[in-house]
Amino acid sequence: MLELNQEKTELIVLSPKCQQKMALQLKVDARTIETVPAIKNLGIYFNSSLNVEKQVNAIV
């Protein structure tokens, strides 16, 4: 059975900037996963508004 790794599991919501103020949570079993402003997947940073600012800052 698959089990979540609490240290590695992140939740990001892709939405227009005007809707990013909402705090969302995802409950899986007894664990709650909070939204984060940016995630790293396959070596590339993604943020909720899909701009590349964090990726550029990480490279430079």
PDB file of N, CA, C and O in Angstrom:
ATOM      1  N   MET A   1       0.838  -1.180   0.000  1.00  0.00           N
ATOM      2  CA  MET A   1       0.000   0.000   0.000  1.00  0.00           C
ATOM      3  C   MET A   1       0.887   1.248   0.000  1.00  0.00           C
ATOM      4  O   MET A   1       1.896   1.292   0.704  1.00  0.00           O
ATOM      5  N   LEU A   2       0.520   2.243  -0.773  1.00  0.00           N
ATOM      6  CA  LEU A   2       1.266   3.493  -0.811  1.00  0.00           C
ATOM      7  C   LEU A   2       1.045   4.292   0.463  1.00  0.00           C
ATOM      8  O   LEU A   2      -0.038   4.280   1.048  1.00  0.00           O
ATOM      9  N   GLU A   3       2.084   4.976   0.873  1.00  0.00           N
ATOM     10  CA  GLU A   3       1.991   5.820   2.049  1.00  0.00           C
ATOM     11  C   GLU A   3       2.632   7.164   1.726  1.00  0.00           C
ATOM     12  O   GLU A   3       3.660   7.216   1.051  1.00  0.00           O
ATOM     13  N   LEU A   4       2.032   8.247   2.202  1.00  0.00           N
ATOM     14  CA  LEU A   4       2.577   9.575   1.955  1.00  0.00           C
ATOM     15  C   LEU A   4       3.817   9.810   2.793  1.00  0.00           C
ATOM     16  O   LEU A   4       3.873   9.420   3.959  1.00  0.00           O
ATOM     17  N   ASN A   5       4.806  10.447   2.196  1.00  0.00           N
ATOM     18  CA  ASN A   5       5.972  10.902   2.936  1.00  0.00           C
ATOM     19  C   ASN A   5       5.696  12.343   3.326  1.00  0.00           C
ATOM     20  O   ASN A   5       5.720  13.228   2.470  1.00  0.00           O
ATOM     21  N   GLN A   6       5.439  12.592   4.589  1.00  0.00           N
ATOM     22  CA  GLN A   6       5.021  13.916   5.072  1.00  0.00           C
ATOM     23  C   GLN A   6       6.059  14.991   4.740  1.00  0.00           C
ATOM     24  O   GLN A   6       5.691  16.137   4.484  1.00  0.00           O
ATOM     25  N   GLU A   7       7.346  14.643   4.741  1.00  0.00           N
ATOM     26  CA  GLU A   7       8.387  15.639   4.469  1.00  0.00           C
ATOM     27  C   GLU A   7       8.466  16.006   2.989  1.00  0.00           C
ATOM     28  O   GLU A   7       8.935  17.094   2.656  1.00  0.00           O
ATOM     29  N   LYS A   8       8.025  15.134   2.106  1.00  0.00           N
ATOM     30  CA  LYS A   8       8.161  15.377   0.669  1.00  0.00           C
ATOM     31  C   LYS A   8       6.856  15.735  -0.022  1.00  0.00           C
ATOM     32  O   LYS A   8       6.887  16.213  -1.156  1.00  0.00           O
ATOM     33  N   THR A   9       5.724  15.525   0.610  1.00  0.00           N
ATOM     34  CA  THR A   9       4.440  15.768  -0.029  1.00  0.00           C
ATOM     35  C   THR A   9       4.074  17.245   0.074  1.00  0.00           C
ATOM     36  O   THR A   9       4.042  17.816   1.164  1.00  0.00           O
ATOM     37  N   GLU A  10       3.799  17.852  -1.077  1.00  0.00           N
ATOM     38  CA  GLU A  10       3.416  19.262  -1.123  1.00  0.00           C
ATOM     39  C   GLU A  10       2.177  19.414  -1.996  1.00  0.00           C
ATOM     40  O   GLU A  10       1.911  18.589  -2.870  1.00  0.00           O
ATOM     41  N   LEU A  11       1.432  20.473  -1.747  1.00  0.00           N
ATOM     42  CA  LEU A  11       0.221  20.765  -2.501  1.00  0.00           C
ATOM     43  C   LEU A  11       0.332  22.175  -3.051  1.00  0.00           C
ATOM     44  O   LEU A  11       0.601  23.120  -2.309  1.00  0.00           O
ATOM     45  N   ILE A  12       0.126  22.314  -4.342  1.00  0.00           N
ATOM     46  CA  ILE A  12       0.119  23.636  -4.965  1.00  0.00           C
ATOM     47  C   ILE A  12      -1.164  23.770  -5.760  1.00  0.00           C
ATOM     48  O   ILE A  12      -1.610  22.820  -6.403  1.00  0.00           O
ATOM     49  N   VAL A  13      -1.750  24.947  -5.715  1.00  0.00           N
ATOM     50  CA  VAL A  13      -2.971  25.232  -6.456  1.00  0.00           C
ATOM     51  C   VAL A  13      -2.617  26.264  -7.515  1.00  0.00           C
ATOM     52  O   VAL A  13      -2.136  27.352  -7.195  1.00  0.00           O
ATOM     53  N   LEU A  14      -2.852  25.925  -8.763  1.00  0.00           N
ATOM     54  CA  LEU A  14      -2.594  26.839  -9.867  1.00  0.00           C
ATOM     55  C   LEU A  14      -3.863  27.638 -10.129  1.00  0.00           C
ATOM     56  O   LEU A  14      -4.900  27.081 -10.489  1.00  0.00           O
ATOM     57  N   SER A  15      -3.767  28.952  -9.944  1.00  0.00           N
ATOM     58  CA  SER A  15      -4.950  29.802 -10.079  1.00  0.00           C
ATOM     59  C   SER A  15      -4.532  31.229 -10.405  1.00  0.00           C
ATOM     60  O   SER A  15      -3.361  31.582 -10.264  1.00  0.00           O
ATOM     61  N   PRO A  16      -5.480  32.049 -10.840  1.00  0.00           N
ATOM     62  CA  PRO A  16      -5.170  33.460 -11.066  1.00  0.00           C
ATOM     63  C   PRO A  16      -4.729  34.129  -9.761  1.00  0.00           C
ATOM     64  O   PRO A  16      -5.110  33.697  -8.673  1.00  0.00           O
ATOM     65  N   LYS A  17      -3.936  35.169  -9.880  1.00  0.00           N
ATOM     66  CA  LYS A  17      -3.367  35.838  -8.710  1.00  0.00           C
ATOM     67  C   LYS A  17      -4.436  36.326  -7.734  1.00  0.00           C
ATOM     68  O   LYS A  17      -4.205  36.316  -6.525  1.00  0.00           O
ATOM     69  N   CYS A  18      -5.587  36.749  -8.225  1.00  0.00           N
ATOM     70  CA  CYS A  18      -6.641  37.265  -7.350  1.00  0.00           C
ATOM     71  C   CYS A  18      -7.253  36.183  -6.465  1.00  0.00           C
ATOM     72  O   CYS A  18      -7.866  36.504  -5.446  1.00  0.00           O
ATOM     73  N   GLN A  19      -7.103  34.917  -6.827  1.00  0.00           N
ATOM     74  CA  GLN A  19      -7.675  33.824  -6.039  1.00  0.00           C
ATOM     75  C   GLN A  19      -6.636  33.096  -5.192  1.00  0.00           C
ATOM     76  O   GLN A  19      -6.975  32.098  -4.556  1.00  0.00           O
ATOM     77  N   GLN A  20      -5.398  33.551  -5.158  1.00  0.00           N
ATOM     78  CA  GLN A  20      -4.347  32.848  -4.439  1.00  0.00           C
ATOM     79  C   GLN A  20      -4.344  33.127  -2.948  1.00  0.00           C
ATOM     80  O   GLN A  20      -3.546  32.527  -2.227  1.00  0.00           O
ATOM     81  N   LYS A  21      -5.179  33.990  -2.467  1.00  0.00           N
ATOM     82  CA  LYS A  21      -5.212  34.322  -1.042  1.00  0.00           C
ATOM     83  C   LYS A  21      -5.936  33.255  -0.222  1.00  0.00           C
ATOM     84  O   LYS A  21      -5.817  33.234   1.003  1.00  0.00           O
ATOM     85  N   MET A  22      -6.669  32.385  -0.871  1.00  0.00           N
ATOM     86  CA  MET A  22      -7.420  31.360  -0.151  1.00  0.00           C
ATOM     87  C   MET A  22      -6.475  30.301   0.400  1.00  0.00           C
ATOM     88  O   MET A  22      -5.587  29.824  -0.307  1.00  0.00           O
ATOM     89  N   ALA A  23      -6.664  29.941   1.647  1.00  0.00           N
ATOM     90  CA  ALA A  23      -5.875  28.871   2.251  1.00  0.00           C
ATOM     91  C   ALA A  23      -6.620  27.555   2.067  1.00  0.00           C
ATOM     92  O   ALA A  23      -7.756  27.413   2.520  1.00  0.00           O
ATOM     93  N   LEU A  24      -5.995  26.612   1.413  1.00  0.00           N
ATOM     94  CA  LEU A  24      -6.610  25.313   1.167  1.00  0.00           C
ATOM     95  C   LEU A  24      -5.819  24.223   1.865  1.00  0.00           C
ATOM     96  O   LEU A  24      -4.609  24.334   2.061  1.00  0.00           O
ATOM     97  N   GLN A  25      -6.525  23.174   2.233  1.00  0.00           N
ATOM     98  CA  GLN A  25      -5.901  22.021   2.862  1.00  0.00           C
ATOM     99  C   GLN A  25      -6.463  20.762   2.215  1.00  0.00           C
ATOM    100  O   GLN A  25      -7.598  20.742   1.739  1.00  0.00           O
ATOM    101  N   LEU A  26      -5.659  19.729   2.208  1.00  0.00           N
ATOM    102  CA  LEU A  26      -6.088  18.432   1.715  1.00  0.00           C
ATOM    103  C   LEU A  26      -5.872  17.432   2.838  1.00  0.00           C
ATOM    104  O   LEU A  26      -4.763  17.297   3.355  1.00  0.00           O
ATOM    105  N   LYS A  27      -6.940  16.730   3.212  1.00  0.00           N
ATOM    106  CA  LYS A  27      -6.825  15.729   4.270  1.00  0.00           C
ATOM    107  C   LYS A  27      -6.738  14.344   3.648  1.00  0.00           C
ATOM    108  O   LYS A  27      -7.594  13.952   2.855  1.00  0.00           O
ATOM    109  N   VAL A  28      -5.700  13.612   4.015  1.00  0.00           N
ATOM    110  CA  VAL A  28      -5.513  12.237   3.583  1.00  0.00           C
ATOM    111  C   VAL A  28      -5.318  11.419   4.849  1.00  0.00           C
ATOM    112  O   VAL A  28      -4.328  11.586   5.561  1.00  0.00           O
ATOM    113  N   ASP A  29      -6.264  10.538   5.121  1.00  0.00           N
ATOM    114  CA  ASP A  29      -6.284   9.791   6.385  1.00  0.00           C
ATOM    115  C   ASP A  29      -6.238  10.785   7.543  1.00  0.00           C
ATOM    116  O   ASP A  29      -7.114  11.644   7.649  1.00  0.00           O
ATOM    117  N   ALA A  30      -5.254  10.685   8.394  1.00  0.00           N
ATOM    118  CA  ALA A  30      -5.150  11.584   9.548  1.00  0.00           C
ATOM    119  C   ALA A  30      -4.198  12.742   9.276  1.00  0.00           C
ATOM    120  O   ALA A  30      -3.952  13.558  10.164  1.00  0.00           O
ATOM    121  N   ARG A  31      -3.664  12.826   8.070  1.00  0.00           N
ATOM    122  CA  ARG A  31      -2.681  13.858   7.747  1.00  0.00           C
ATOM    123  C   ARG A  31      -3.326  15.000   6.978  1.00  0.00           C
ATOM    124  O   ARG A  31      -4.227  14.793   6.165  1.00  0.00           O
ATOM    125  N   THR A  32      -2.848  16.209   7.251  1.00  0.00           N
ATOM    126  CA  THR A  32      -3.314  17.395   6.551  1.00  0.00           C
ATOM    127  C   THR A  32      -2.160  17.970   5.750  1.00  0.00           C
ATOM    128  O   THR A  32      -1.071  18.182   6.284  1.00  0.00           O
ATOM    129  N   ILE A  33      -2.393  18.222   4.470  1.00  0.00           N
ATOM    130  CA  ILE A  33      -1.372  18.786   3.594  1.00  0.00           C
ATOM    131  C   ILE A  33      -1.787  20.222   3.286  1.00  0.00           C
ATOM    132  O   ILE A  33      -2.874  20.464   2.762  1.00  0.00           O
ATOM    133  N   GLU A  34      -0.915  21.169   3.613  1.00  0.00           N
ATOM    134  CA  GLU A  34      -1.170  22.590   3.377  1.00  0.00           C
ATOM    135  C   GLU A  34      -0.665  22.986   1.985  1.00  0.00           C
ATOM    136  O   GLU A  34       0.215  22.327   1.432  1.00  0.00           O
ATOM    137  N   THR A  35      -1.215  24.046   1.431  1.00  0.00           N
ATOM    138  CA  THR A  35      -0.719  24.558   0.157  1.00  0.00           C
ATOM    139  C   THR A  35       0.594  25.300   0.375  1.00  0.00           C
ATOM    140  O   THR A  35       0.829  25.867   1.442  1.00  0.00           O
ATOM    141  N   VAL A  36       1.432  25.290  -0.631  1.00  0.00           N
ATOM    142  CA  VAL A  36       2.701  26.003  -0.595  1.00  0.00           C
ATOM    143  C   VAL A  36       2.760  26.936  -1.806  1.00  0.00           C
ATOM    144  O   VAL A  36       2.116  26.666  -2.820  1.00  0.00           O
ATOM    145  N   PRO A  37       3.525  28.036  -1.715  1.00  0.00           N
ATOM    146  CA  PRO A  37       3.572  28.974  -2.842  1.00  0.00           C
ATOM    147  C   PRO A  37       4.383  28.469  -4.033  1.00  0.00           C
ATOM    148  O   PRO A  37       4.142  28.895  -5.162  1.00  0.00           O
ATOM    149  N   ALA A  38       5.346  27.562  -3.799  1.00  0.00           N
ATOM    150  CA  ALA A  38       6.167  27.047  -4.896  1.00  0.00           C
ATOM    151  C   ALA A  38       6.619  25.631  -4.563  1.00  0.00           C
ATOM    152  O   ALA A  38       6.810  25.279  -3.399  1.00  0.00           O
ATOM    153  N   ILE A  39       6.785  24.821  -5.617  1.00  0.00           N
ATOM    154  CA  ILE A  39       7.268  23.452  -5.449  1.00  0.00           C
ATOM    155  C   ILE A  39       8.389  23.203  -6.447  1.00  0.00           C
ATOM    156  O   ILE A  39       8.531  23.923  -7.435  1.00  0.00           O
ATOM    157  N   LYS A  40       9.183  22.171  -6.173  1.00  0.00           N
ATOM    158  CA  LYS A  40      10.227  21.766  -7.105  1.00  0.00           C
ATOM    159  C   LYS A  40       9.922  20.342  -7.543  1.00  0.00           C
ATOM    160  O   LYS A  40       9.777  19.442  -6.716  1.00  0.00           O
ATOM    161  N   ASN A  41       9.827  20.150  -8.854  1.00  0.00           N
ATOM    162  CA  ASN A  41       9.528  18.840  -9.415  1.00  0.00           C
ATOM    163  C   ASN A  41      10.433  18.623 -10.615  1.00  0.00           C
ATOM    164  O   ASN A  41      10.472  19.452 -11.524  1.00  0.00           O
ATOM    165  N   LEU A  42      11.159  17.517 -10.622  1.00  0.00           N
ATOM    166  CA  LEU A  42      12.083  17.189 -11.702  1.00  0.00           C
ATOM    167  C   LEU A  42      13.115  18.300 -11.934  1.00  0.00           C
ATOM    168  O   LEU A  42      13.537  18.539 -13.065  1.00  0.00           O
ATOM    169  N   GLY A  43      13.512  18.971 -10.852  1.00  0.00           N
ATOM    170  CA  GLY A  43      14.541  20.002 -10.937  1.00  0.00           C
ATOM    171  C   GLY A  43      14.055  21.362 -11.386  1.00  0.00           C
ATOM    172  O   GLY A  43      14.862  22.275 -11.557  1.00  0.00           O
ATOM    173  N   ILE A  44      12.757  21.521 -11.580  1.00  0.00           N
ATOM    174  CA  ILE A  44      12.202  22.801 -12.037  1.00  0.00           C
ATOM    175  C   ILE A  44      11.248  23.330 -10.982  1.00  0.00           C
ATOM    176  O   ILE A  44      10.414  22.591 -10.459  1.00  0.00           O
ATOM    177  N   TYR A  45      11.377  24.624 -10.669  1.00  0.00           N
ATOM    178  CA  TYR A  45      10.473  25.253  -9.710  1.00  0.00           C
ATOM    179  C   TYR A  45       9.196  25.708 -10.404  1.00  0.00           C
ATOM    180  O   TYR A  45       9.239  26.319 -11.472  1.00  0.00           O
ATOM    181  N   PHE A  46       8.072  25.406  -9.788  1.00  0.00           N
ATOM    182  CA  PHE A  46       6.767  25.866 -10.241  1.00  0.00           C
ATOM    183  C   PHE A  46       6.156  26.686  -9.108  1.00  0.00           C
ATOM    184  O   PHE A  46       6.263  26.308  -7.941  1.00  0.00           O
ATOM    185  N   ASN A  47       5.524  27.790  -9.441  1.00  0.00           N
ATOM    186  CA  ASN A  47       4.774  28.511  -8.413  1.00  0.00           C
ATOM    187  C   ASN A  47       3.324  28.619  -8.837  1.00  0.00           C
ATOM    188  O   ASN A  47       2.969  28.289  -9.968  1.00  0.00           O
ATOM    189  N   SER A  48       2.492  29.082  -7.924  1.00  0.00           N
ATOM    190  CA  SER A  48       1.054  29.034  -8.147  1.00  0.00           C
ATOM    191  C   SER A  48       0.574  29.938  -9.278  1.00  0.00           C
ATOM    192  O   SER A  48      -0.516  29.717  -9.807  1.00  0.00           O
ATOM    193  N   SER A  49       1.345  30.942  -9.664  1.00  0.00           N
ATOM    194  CA  SER A  49       0.924  31.794 -10.779  1.00  0.00           C
ATOM    195  C   SER A  49       1.666  31.447 -12.075  1.00  0.00           C
ATOM    196  O   SER A  49       1.511  32.138 -13.082  1.00  0.00           O
ATOM    197  N   LEU A  50       2.464  30.386 -12.051  1.00  0.00           N
ATOM    198  CA  LEU A  50       3.194  29.880 -13.212  1.00  0.00           C
ATOM    199  C   LEU A  50       4.136  30.910 -13.843  1.00  0.00           C
ATOM    200  O   LEU A  50       4.310  30.927 -15.062  1.00  0.00           O
ATOM    201  N   ASN A  51       4.740  31.766 -13.017  1.00  0.00           N
ATOM    202  CA  ASN A  51       5.808  32.601 -13.567  1.00  0.00           C
ATOM    203  C   ASN A  51       7.136  31.939 -13.239  1.00  0.00           C
ATOM    204  O   ASN A  51       7.175  31.025 -12.415  1.00  0.00           O
ATOM    205  N   VAL A  52       8.207  32.370 -13.852  1.00  0.00           N
ATOM    206  CA  VAL A  52       9.490  31.685 -13.727  1.00  0.00           C
ATOM    207  C   VAL A  52      10.453  32.386 -12.779  1.00  0.00           C
ATOM    208  O   VAL A  52      11.649  32.097 -12.797  1.00  0.00           O
ATOM    209  N   GLU A  53       9.963  33.288 -11.963  1.00  0.00           N
ATOM    210  CA  GLU A  53      10.835  34.070 -11.078  1.00  0.00           C
ATOM    211  C   GLU A  53      11.666  33.186 -10.150  1.00  0.00           C
ATOM    212  O   GLU A  53      12.877  33.382 -10.048  1.00  0.00           O
ATOM    213  N   LYS A  54      11.058  32.234  -9.481  1.00  0.00           N
ATOM    214  CA  LYS A  54      11.791  31.362  -8.558  1.00  0.00           C
ATOM    215  C   LYS A  54      12.803  30.495  -9.304  1.00  0.00           C
ATOM    216  O   LYS A  54      13.907  30.275  -8.807  1.00  0.00           O
ATOM    217  N   GLN A  55      12.445  30.005 -10.482  1.00  0.00           N
ATOM    218  CA  GLN A  55      13.368  29.193 -11.284  1.00  0.00           C
ATOM    219  C   GLN A  55      14.572  30.019 -11.709  1.00  0.00           C
ATOM    220  O   GLN A  55      15.704  29.542 -11.627  1.00  0.00           O
ATOM    221  N   VAL A  56      14.353  31.237 -12.158  1.00  0.00           N
ATOM    222  CA  VAL A  56      15.455  32.118 -12.575  1.00  0.00           C
ATOM    223  C   VAL A  56      16.350  32.427 -11.386  1.00  0.00           C
ATOM    224  O   VAL A  56      17.574  32.388 -11.511  1.00  0.00           O
ATOM    225  N   ASN A  57      15.762  32.732 -10.240  1.00  0.00           N
ATOM    226  CA  ASN A  57      16.568  33.041  -9.047  1.00  0.00           C
ATOM    227  C   ASN A  57      17.387  31.827  -8.602  1.00  0.00           C
ATOM    228  O   ASN A  57      18.511  31.985  -8.126  1.00  0.00           O
ATOM    229  N   ALA A  58      16.844  30.633  -8.750  1.00  0.00           N
ATOM    230  CA  ALA A  58      17.579  29.429  -8.358  1.00  0.00           C
ATOM    231  C   ALA A  58      18.761  29.162  -9.295  1.00  0.00           C
ATOM    232  O   ALA A  58      19.794  28.655  -8.858  1.00  0.00           O
ATOM    233  N   ILE A  59      18.616  29.497 -10.566  1.00  0.00           N
ATOM    234  CA  ILE A  59      19.677  29.255 -11.536  1.00  0.00           C
ATOM    235  C   ILE A  59      20.778  30.309 -11.412  1.00  0.00           C
ATOM    236  O   ILE A  59      21.966  29.997 -11.492  1.00  0.00           O
ATOM    237  N   VAL A  60      20.362  31.556 -11.216  1.00  0.00           N
ATOM    238  CA  VAL A  60      21.331  32.671 -11.163  1.00  0.00           C
ATOM    239  C   VAL A  60      22.008  32.708  -9.876  1.00  0.00           C
ATOM    240  O   VAL A  60      22.853  33.572  -9.648  1.00  0.00           O
TER     241      VAL A  60
END
